[in-house]
Structure formats: structure tokens, C-alpha cells
Amino acid sequence: MASKPTAVLAAACALISGGSAGAHDAVRGWPYPPACCKGDDLGGDCERIPGASVKTGPSGFSVTLLPGDHHLVTRQHLFQIPYRDALPSGDHDFHICLHPSEEYMNCFFAPPDSI
């Protein structure tokens, strides 16, 4: 039988090695940061979006989401995202995390060559 400190250490190691609790991976396998994703693989709020929904302008990205562009979107939304707020995408596609509802952009990921 393991001692109490050993059991606590083993539990801590299991949590650390388990990856990002509460987050999930993009379809192509790179992990969304836990601070961005509030869901899981089945019901996560982060998802790849069509490149056609993203336009660049002098001060940042203009993202127009329509139903079907993201599984949480039920009506059109327009998000203005300054370049400094974009995070690098792990697969060279655009991704957005909507939380706590479809009206709020939590994180936006852009390919490095789009900034």
C-alpha cells in the first residue's frame, strides 16, 4: 500500500500528464489552450472557421460568422479582432472560440502568414 505522500504525488502526476483538463484538440490534433476552450471534444466552443469568413483590414481581422460556420452559431455575428489579440493557429487555418455564448469571442487563432 502506498503512503499518503506517495498517493498524493501520484495523483498530481496523473493530472499533469493528462494534458489540458477541460480543453480539447482541434481537428488536426493541436490543443486549444485551456483558457480559450471551455468545452470538450464533443461540445467544445472552439472550432475551425472558413477562411472566407475572415477579412483583414488596417487594424485587424473582421470575422463574419453565419450559421454553419461554427456549431454554436445560430445567426450572423460580426467580430472585430485587433491583430495583437490573434493567437497563432496550430494548423494554418482560422479558428474561433465562442464563450459563454455565441455572442462572445473568447479566443481567435490565425495562421502566422495572415497577420
C-alpha positions in Angstrom: 0.0 0.0 0.0 1.4 3.4 -0.9 2.0 6.0 1.7 -0.2 9.1 1.8 2.5 11.5 0.3 3.2 8.9 -2.5 -0.5 8.7 -3.3 -0.8 12.5 -3.4 2.3 12.7 -5.7 0.9 10.0 -8.0 -2.4 11.9 -8.3 -0.6 15.1 -9.1 1.5 13.5 -11.7 -1.6 11.9 -13.3 -3.3 15.3 -13.5 -0.2 16.9 -15.0 0.4 14.2 -17.6 -3.2 14.1 -18.5 -2.9 17.3 -20.6 -5.2 20.2 -20.5 -8.2 19.4 -18.4 -11.4 21.0 -19.7 -9.9 21.8 -23.1 -9.9 19.8 -26.4 -7.9 19.5 -29.5 -8.5 21.0 -32.9 -9.5 18.5 -35.6 -5.9 18.4 -36.9 -4.6 17.5 -33.4 -3.1 20.7 -31.9 -4.5 21.6 -28.5 -6.6 24.7 -27.8 -5.3 26.5 -24.7 -7.4 25.7 -21.6 -8.1 29.4 -21.1 -9.7 29.5 -24.6 -11.7 26.4 -24.6 -14.5 25.8 -22.1 -15.7 22.5 -23.5 -14.6 19.1 -24.6 -14.1 17.2 -27.8 -17.9 16.7 -28.3 -19.2 20.0 -27.1 -16.3 22.4 -27.2 -16.7 26.0 -28.0 -13.5 26.3 -30.2 -13.7 25.3 -33.9 -12.1 25.9 -37.3 -13.9 28.5 -39.3 -13.9 29.1 -43.1 -11.2 31.4 -44.3 -13.8 33.2 -46.4 -15.4 34.4 -43.2 -12.2 36.3 -42.2 -11.1 39.6 -43.8 -8.0 41.7 -42.9 -8.1 45.4 -42.5 -5.8 48.2 -41.3 -6.4 47.5 -37.7 -7.2 43.8 -37.5 -9.4 41.0 -38.6 -13.1 41.3 -39.4 -14.8 37.9 -38.8 -18.4 37.4 -40.1 -19.9 34.1 -38.8 -23.0 32.6 -40.3 -25.0 29.6 -39.2 -22.9 26.5 -40.2 -19.6 28.3 -39.9 -19.3 27.2 -36.2 -21.5 24.7 -34.4 -22.7 27.3 -31.8 -23.7 30.0 -34.3 -27.4 30.3 -34.9 -27.4 33.8 -36.6 -25.0 36.2 -38.2 -22.2 37.7 -36.0 -19.5 40.2 -36.7 -16.4 40.3 -34.6 -13.6 42.9 -34.9 -10.3 41.4 -33.6 -7.2 43.6 -33.4 -4.1 41.9 -34.8 -2.4 42.0 -31.4 -5.2 39.8 -30.0 -4.9 37.0 -32.5 -3.2 33.8 -31.4 -1.1 31.6 -33.8 -3.0 28.8 -35.3 -1.6 25.3 -35.0 -2.7 24.2 -38.4 -2.6 27.3 -40.6 -6.4 27.6 -40.6 -8.6 30.2 -38.7 -10.3 29.1 -35.5 -12.5 30.8 -33.0 -13.6 30.1 -29.5 -17.1 31.4 -28.5 -17.8 31.6 -24.8 -20.0 31.8 -22.8 -22.4 32.1 -25.7 -22.2 32.6 -29.5 -22.2 36.4 -28.9 -18.8 36.4 -27.3 -15.4 35.7 -28.9 -13.1 34.2 -26.3 -10.1 33.4 -28.5 -9.2 33.8 -32.2 -6.5 31.9 -34.0 -5.0 33.0 -37.2 -2.3 31.5 -39.5 1.0 33.3 -38.9 1.2 34.5 -42.5 -2.2 36.2 -42.2 -1.0 38.9 -39.8 
